[in-house]
Amino acid sequence: MRVPVNREPHCVWDVAAELGEGPVWVVREKAVYFVDITGRAIHRWQQNGYCQSWTAPAEPGFIVPRRGGGLICGLRGGIYHFDPAKGAFTLLIPVEKDMPSHRINDGFADASGRVWFGTMNTDTQTVGGALYSLGHDMLPRVHDTGYIVTNGPAISPDGRAPSSSTSAPTTTCTGSIPRCR
């Protein structure tokens, strides 16, 4: 028996996010997580229609599933473990803590489990953001600097060529991540 598929887009949750970004599907929960950066929230929509939101202690830039359970969340000031069962955020590693006008913006996990993310100045005008990766050793590595607003970090299908873009001015960089200015 074939189940009919509704191919027309429709709203499944009118969450009214202020700046909703970074949807990620978490297979083990059959759920989509996403962040509301300026609303300081994490949202989860599950396939069964259940919706839940949590207040974050700072602006979340991204959220990705963690292999050992829970999620990794980039917040202003650092990378956190987020436990949705408890609604708890635990700092794992500080990032640019000496730059209070910076926050983490956009990130993803590659096939090897590395987390890639960028930082930016909250004025969205000043150069100073960077592109990082965070491996299993939990040591952040800077791959490039000179960003205004880092966006869309990604990796090529073969896992060898990272890419990123900056929103102001709009530039996309691929390969060895040359400076995006």
Backbone as CSV, one residue per row, in Angstrom:
resi,resn,N_x,N_y,N_z,CA_x,CA_y,CA_z,C_x,C_y,C_z
1,MET,0.842,-1.182,0.000,0.000,0.000,0.000,0.885,1.243,0.000
2,ARG,0.626,2.150,-0.887,1.383,3.399,-0.969,0.695,4.469,-0.140
3,VAL,1.487,5.178,0.624,0.958,6.273,1.433,1.078,7.551,0.609
4,PRO,-0.019,8.287,0.444,0.085,9.532,-0.329,0.972,10.549,0.396
5,VAL,1.749,11.271,-0.388,2.648,12.287,0.158,2.104,13.656,-0.220
6,ASN,1.976,14.524,0.783,1.534,15.885,0.531,2.734,16.684,0.018
7,ARG,2.704,17.099,-1.223,3.826,17.823,-1.823,3.645,19.336,-1.750
8,GLU,2.583,19.789,-1.177,2.352,21.224,-1.016,2.967,21.675,0.303
9,PRO,3.780,22.723,0.285,4.341,23.208,1.549,3.245,23.730,2.471
10,HIS,3.432,23.473,3.747,2.497,23.991,4.740,3.242,24.210,6.055
11,CYS,2.740,25.122,6.838,3.363,25.458,8.113,3.062,24.353,9.126
12,VAL,4.108,23.815,9.748,3.913,22.800,10.778,4.014,23.390,12.181
13,TRP,4.574,24.623,12.279,4.705,25.251,13.594,4.946,26.740,13.397
14,ASP,4.032,27.542,13.831,4.169,28.995,13.729,4.923,29.490,14.962
15,VAL,6.232,29.246,14.969,7.053,29.518,16.145,7.343,31.011,16.323
16,ALA,7.213,31.799,15.269,7.452,33.245,15.316,8.865,33.575,15.799
17,ALA,9.847,32.869,15.256,11.246,33.135,15.603,11.651,34.524,15.117
18,GLU,12.506,35.179,15.894,13.024,36.491,15.500,14.073,36.361,14.400
19,LEU,15.002,35.405,14.554,16.041,35.148,13.563,16.343,33.651,13.574
20,GLY,15.413,32.880,13.001,15.527,31.428,12.980,16.506,30.970,11.910
21,GLU,17.435,30.087,12.305,18.460,29.601,11.373,18.898,28.197,11.745
22,GLY,19.640,27.586,10.825,20.376,26.355,11.085,19.561,25.115,11.373
23,PRO,18.546,24.804,10.580,17.799,23.577,10.867,18.686,22.344,10.683
24,VAL,18.542,21.388,11.584,19.297,20.138,11.495,18.370,18.993,11.914
25,TRP,18.362,17.936,11.108,17.548,16.754,11.375,18.324,15.824,12.297
26,VAL,17.703,15.404,13.403,18.323,14.480,14.345,17.574,13.156,14.210
27,VAL,18.212,12.196,13.560,17.585,10.923,13.212,17.057,10.207,14.446
28,ARG,17.873,10.112,15.504,17.483,9.339,16.684,16.220,9.866,17.352
29,GLU,15.876,11.138,17.112,14.677,11.737,17.705,13.569,11.975,16.682
30,LYS,13.887,11.743,15.400,12.953,12.093,14.327,12.462,13.524,14.528
31,ALA,13.460,14.418,14.629,13.160,15.808,14.983,14.057,16.777,14.228
32,VAL,13.536,17.959,14.011,14.307,19.076,13.475,14.565,20.049,14.618
33,TYR,15.838,20.375,14.819,16.226,21.420,15.764,16.632,22.639,14.958
34,PHE,16.419,23.815,15.499,16.935,25.036,14.900,17.063,26.086,15.981
35,VAL,17.845,27.133,15.685,18.099,28.178,16.667,17.346,29.449,16.287
36,ASP,17.021,30.219,17.284,16.529,31.587,17.110,17.595,32.466,17.745
37,ILE,18.442,33.041,16.902,19.617,33.754,17.405,19.226,34.919,18.307
38,THR,18.504,35.882,17.782,18.182,37.067,18.598,17.110,36.774,19.638
39,GLY,16.315,35.754,19.420,15.320,35.351,20.415,15.903,34.478,21.514
40,ARG,17.203,34.145,21.397,17.919,33.323,22.384,17.164,32.045,22.728
41,ALA,16.853,31.261,21.690,16.084,30.041,21.916,16.565,28.899,21.023
42,ILE,16.329,27.685,21.508,16.508,26.457,20.745,15.108,25.891,20.562
43,HIS,14.782,25.476,19.343,13.462,24.921,19.053,13.607,23.506,18.499
44,ARG,12.634,22.650,18.839,12.605,21.289,18.308,11.190,20.966,17.839
45,TRP,11.085,20.538,16.592,9.827,20.029,16.041,10.036,18.555,15.753
46,GLN,9.188,17.709,16.354,9.307,16.272,16.121,8.290,15.823,15.087
47,GLN,8.629,14.744,14.406,7.796,14.223,13.326,6.377,13.908,13.788
48,ASN,6.207,13.591,15.066,4.869,13.307,15.588,4.074,14.579,15.887
49,GLY,4.668,15.745,15.578,3.984,17.021,15.769,4.282,17.705,17.092
50,TYR,5.020,17.045,17.987,5.353,17.640,19.281,6.402,18.734,19.092
51,CYS,6.180,19.889,19.681,7.084,21.035,19.582,7.549,21.448,20.970
52,GLN,8.813,21.855,21.060,9.346,22.299,22.341,10.400,23.366,22.104
53,SER,10.492,24.314,23.032,11.483,25.389,22.960,12.180,25.535,24.299
54,TRP,13.435,25.953,24.238,14.229,26.203,25.433,14.876,27.572,25.304
55,THR,14.997,28.278,26.410,15.703,29.552,26.428,17.190,29.271,26.578
56,ALA,17.989,29.885,25.717,19.443,29.727,25.770,20.034,30.844,26.627
57,PRO,21.168,30.591,27.293,21.789,31.621,28.132,22.430,32.769,27.344
58,ALA,22.599,32.592,26.048,23.153,33.627,25.165,22.664,33.308,23.753
59,GLU,23.016,34.165,22.793,22.563,33.958,21.422,23.152,32.673,20.845
60,PRO,22.292,31.718,20.430,22.807,30.504,19.801,23.049,30.749,18.314
61,GLY,24.197,30.293,17.808,24.499,30.448,16.389,24.216,29.192,15.589
62,PHE,24.312,28.028,16.246,24.044,26.760,15.570,23.798,25.678,16.614
63,ILE,23.271,24.558,16.153,23.096,23.381,16.992,23.265,22.153,16.111
64,VAL,24.003,21.152,16.587,24.217,19.906,15.854,24.141,18.742,16.842
65,PRO,23.725,17.566,16.369,23.668,16.417,17.274,25.061,15.952,17.689
66,ARG,25.151,15.465,18.911,26.412,14.936,19.448,26.315,13.415,19.449
67,ARG,27.361,12.764,18.969,27.327,11.299,18.861,27.010,10.615,20.181
68,GLY,27.492,11.129,21.277,27.259,10.506,22.577,25.939,10.891,23.218
69,GLY,25.097,11.613,22.507,23.824,12.069,23.048,23.834,13.557,23.298
70,GLY,22.680,14.134,23.317,22.565,15.573,23.473,22.988,16.266,22.187
71,LEU,23.277,17.548,22.305,23.641,18.342,21.135,24.803,19.267,21.462
72,ILE,25.506,19.697,20.426,26.550,20.713,20.545,25.932,22.014,20.060
73,CYS,26.095,23.063,20.850,25.488,24.346,20.523,26.548,25.439,20.641
74,GLY,26.645,26.266,19.601,27.551,27.409,19.639,26.799,28.619,20.152
75,LEU,27.190,29.120,21.306,26.590,30.307,21.910,27.652,31.395,22.011
76,ARG,27.210,32.626,22.192,28.181,33.690,22.434,29.095,33.226,23.569
77,GLY,30.403,33.256,23.305,31.365,32.924,24.339,31.881,31.508,24.324
78,GLY,31.224,30.593,23.588,31.773,29.249,23.598,30.907,28.180,22.974
79,ILE,31.451,26.970,23.021,30.762,25.780,22.542,30.217,25.059,23.774
80,TYR,28.937,24.718,23.726,28.235,24.123,24.856,27.661,22.764,24.489
81,HIS,27.520,21.910,25.498,26.708,20.704,25.370,25.309,21.093,25.819
82,PHE,24.311,20.732,25.025,22.922,21.004,25.386,22.214,19.672,25.602
83,ASP,21.631,19.507,26.779,20.856,18.314,27.136,19.386,18.694,27.101
84,PRO,18.659,18.328,26.023,17.260,18.730,25.935,16.380,18.111,27.021
85,ALA,16.744,16.958,27.550,15.933,16.329,28.607,15.918,17.189,29.869
86,LYS,17.032,17.866,30.139,17.141,18.724,31.320,17.037,20.203,30.977
87,GLY,17.136,20.533,29.688,17.168,21.937,29.285,18.437,22.627,29.747
88,ALA,19.523,21.839,29.924,20.754,22.361,30.520,21.838,22.589,29.471
89,PHE,22.538,23.710,29.603,23.675,24.060,28.768,24.934,23.972,29.627
90,THR,25.943,23.231,29.160,27.207,23.085,29.880,28.337,23.534,28.965
91,LEU,29.135,24.503,29.420,30.252,25.004,28.629,31.288,23.902,28.443
92,LEU,31.654,23.661,27.178,32.698,22.695,26.854,34.022,23.386,26.584
93,ILE,33.980,24.472,25.816,35.203,25.178,25.453,34.880,26.644,25.185
94,PRO,35.603,27.577,25.802,35.371,28.991,25.493,35.888,29.329,24.090
95,VAL,35.218,30.267,23.452,35.630,30.745,22.121,35.565,32.268,22.139
96,GLU,36.702,32.901,21.850,36.805,34.362,21.774,36.224,35.057,23.009
97,LYS,36.479,34.479,24.182,35.940,35.061,25.411,36.519,36.443,25.706
98,ASP,37.678,36.746,25.086,38.291,38.059,25.255,37.736,39.092,24.272
99,MET,36.705,38.701,23.506,36.093,39.594,22.516,34.584,39.664,22.788
100,PRO,34.168,40.453,23.778,32.754,40.455,24.183,31.782,40.936,23.115
101,SER,32.275,41.620,22.083,31.371,42.064,21.022,31.191,40.994,19.939
102,HIS,31.842,39.842,20.096,31.730,38.750,19.119,30.749,37.691,19.606
103,ARG,30.177,36.990,18.628,29.353,35.826,18.928,29.591,34.784,17.851
104,ILE,29.202,33.552,18.144,29.287,32.469,17.170,28.099,32.584,16.230
105,ASN,28.363,32.348,14.953,27.306,32.405,13.941,27.480,31.258,12.961
106,ASP,26.490,30.426,12.849,26.399,29.361,11.851,27.460,28.290,12.033
107,GLY,27.056,27.057,11.875,27.976,25.940,12.003,27.336,24.651,11.534
108,PHE,28.152,23.618,11.414,27.671,22.299,11.018,28.693,21.260,11.456
109,ALA,28.300,19.999,11.421,29.204,18.893,11.707,29.468,18.147,10.413
110,ASP,30.741,17.885,10.115,31.067,17.142,8.899,30.954,15.637,9.162
111,ALA,31.173,14.831,8.136,30.986,13.384,8.236,31.923,12.730,9.244
112,SER,33.065,13.356,9.522,34.003,12.787,10.489,33.675,13.197,11.926
113,GLY,32.693,14.088,12.076,32.305,14.534,13.410,32.906,15.857,13.831
114,ARG,33.775,16.444,12.992,34.298,17.772,13.306,33.174,18.788,13.202
115,VAL,33.188,19.751,14.102,32.217,20.848,14.064,32.931,22.056,13.474
116,TRP,32.350,22.635,12.435,32.861,23.844,11.787,31.928,24.987,12.132
117,PHE,32.482,26.146,12.481,31.649,27.286,12.831,32.421,28.583,12.631
118,GLY,31.679,29.663,12.552,32.293,30.972,12.392,31.906,31.908,13.508
119,THR,32.654,32.997,13.619,32.338,34.046,14.587,32.175,35.361,13.842
120,MET,31.592,36.315,14.525,31.337,37.626,13.924,31.218,38.675,15.016
121,ASN,31.404,39.935,14.638,31.132,41.052,15.527,29.625,41.310,15.465
122,THR,29.007,41.558,16.598,27.553,41.734,16.621,27.079,43.005,15.938
123,ASP,28.001,43.937,15.626,27.561,45.131,14.899,27.328,44.850,13.414
124,THR,27.712,43.647,12.941,27.562,43.178,11.555,28.265,44.080,10.540
125,GLN,29.187,44.914,10.988,29.912,45.828,10.094,31.424,45.692,10.207
126,THR,31.895,45.227,11.339,33.321,45.232,11.641,33.972,43.901,11.267
127,VAL,35.092,43.987,10.552,35.879,42.797,10.224,36.485,42.258,11.508
128,GLY,36.554,40.951,11.641,37.168,40.364,12.828,36.722,38.950,13.107
129,GLY,35.720,38.458,12.370,35.255,37.094,12.572,36.242,36.082,12.025
130,ALA,36.089,34.835,12.457,36.994,33.772,12.045,36.207,32.498,11.757
131,LEU,36.829,31.598,10.999,36.276,30.276,10.723,37.071,29.254,11.518
132,TYR,36.375,28.431,12.301,36.987,27.446,13.188,36.520,26.040,12.842
133,SER,37.307,25.064,13.305,36.828,23.691,13.399,37.146,23.205,14.806
134,LEU,36.356,22.248,15.243,36.526,21.653,16.569,36.493,20.148,16.382
135,GLY,37.645,19.498,16.621,37.746,18.055,16.439,37.371,17.296,17.702
136,HIS,37.583,15.999,17.653,37.262,15.139,18.800,38.112,15.470,20.026
137,ASP,39.252,16.126,19.809,40.111,16.523,20.928,39.604,17.782,21.630
138,MET,38.525,18.371,21.091,37.891,19.565,21.667,38.816,20.783,21.680
139,LEU,39.747,20.834,20.742,40.614,21.997,20.604,40.161,22.792,19.385
140,PRO,39.724,24.043,19.573,39.313,24.838,18.409,40.515,25.236,17.563
141,ARG,40.358,25.109,16.245,41.408,25.480,15.303,40.895,26.586,14.394
142,VAL,41.666,27.650,14.270,41.302,28.755,13.384,41.797,28.402,11.982
143,HIS,40.893,28.452,11.001,41.253,28.158,9.615,41.355,29.418,8.767
144,ASP,40.651,30.466,9.159,40.688,31.701,8.391,40.172,32.828,9.280
145,THR,40.577,34.044,8.972,40.140,35.228,9.707,39.755,36.314,8.717
146,GLY,39.277,37.428,9.225,38.959,38.571,8.389,37.524,38.609,7.897
147,TYR,36.621,37.918,8.574,35.214,37.883,8.185,34.434,39.021,8.841
148,ILE,33.408,39.455,8.172,32.449,40.384,8.784,31.331,39.556,9.407
149,VAL,30.621,38.781,8.595,29.584,37.864,9.089,29.840,36.507,8.447
150,THR,30.315,35.528,9.213,30.533,34.193,8.659,29.183,33.507,8.482
151,ASN,29.036,32.839,7.354,27.793,32.130,7.060,28.102,30.906,6.221
152,GLY,27.215,29.925,6.304,27.232,28.784,5.410,28.486,27.953,5.367
153,PRO,29.141,27.676,6.517,30.291,26.785,6.418,29.820,25.422,5.903
154,ALA,30.626,24.819,5.045,30.277,23.529,4.443,31.557,22.807,4.065
155,ILE,31.405,21.579,3.609,32.566,20.795,3.176,32.185,20.063,1.899
156,SER,33.151,19.855,1.031,32.887,19.161,-0.226,32.486,17.714,0.055
157,PRO,31.798,17.069,-0.886,31.370,15.686,-0.667,32.514,14.726,-0.345
158,ASP,33.722,14.998,-0.857,34.847,14.110,-0.563,35.518,14.438,0.777
159,GLY,35.026,15.488,1.475,35.535,15.836,2.796,36.854,16.565,2.809
160,ARG,37.350,17.003,1.659,38.670,17.620,1.603,38.664,19.125,1.426
161,ALA,37.584,19.695,0.894,37.590,21.124,0.577,36.514,21.858,1.370
162,PRO,36.916,22.562,2.437,35.938,23.362,3.180,35.543,24.602,2.384
163,SER,34.383,25.135,2.698,33.968,26.396,2.095,33.212,27.208,3.133
164,SER,33.144,28.491,2.894,32.423,29.387,3.781,32.077,30.630,2.995
165,SER,31.186,31.425,3.545,30.849,32.685,2.901,30.763,33.764,3.962
166,THR,30.829,34.985,3.511,30.630,36.117,4.391,29.494,36.938,3.812
167,SER,28.613,37.418,4.651,27.406,38.091,4.181,27.614,39.553,3.846
168,ALA,28.709,40.136,4.264,28.882,41.568,4.033,30.339,41.878,3.777
169,PRO,30.821,42.134,2.603,30.116,41.929,1.342,29.975,40.445,1.056
170,THR,29.028,40.072,0.226,28.756,38.672,-0.054,29.880,38.064,-0.883
171,THR,30.554,37.080,-0.302,31.649,36.377,-0.959,31.595,34.927,-0.518
172,THR,31.850,34.006,-1.423,31.946,32.596,-1.069,33.356,32.134,-1.360
173,CYS,33.959,31.418,-0.409,35.304,30.905,-0.561,35.255,29.382,-0.490
174,THR,36.005,28.719,-1.349,36.085,27.259,-1.324,37.532,26.828,-1.419
175,GLY,37.751,25.538,-1.240,39.098,24.997,-1.359,39.830,25.074,-0.057
176,SER,40.938,25.792,-0.038,41.752,25.855,1.165,41.322,27.009,2.073
177,ILE,40.149,27.540,1.874,39.601,28.653,2.639,40.505,29.875,2.545
178,PRO,40.596,30.471,1.369,41.302,31.748,1.302,40.505,32.790,2.070
179,ARG,41.111,33.876,2.356,40.418,34.925,3.106,39.178,35.403,2.361
180,CYS,38.098,35.537,3.101,36.846,36.083,2.550,36.683,37.481,3.100
181,ARG,36.797,38.479,2.260,36.635,39.859,2.734,35.693,40.589,1.837
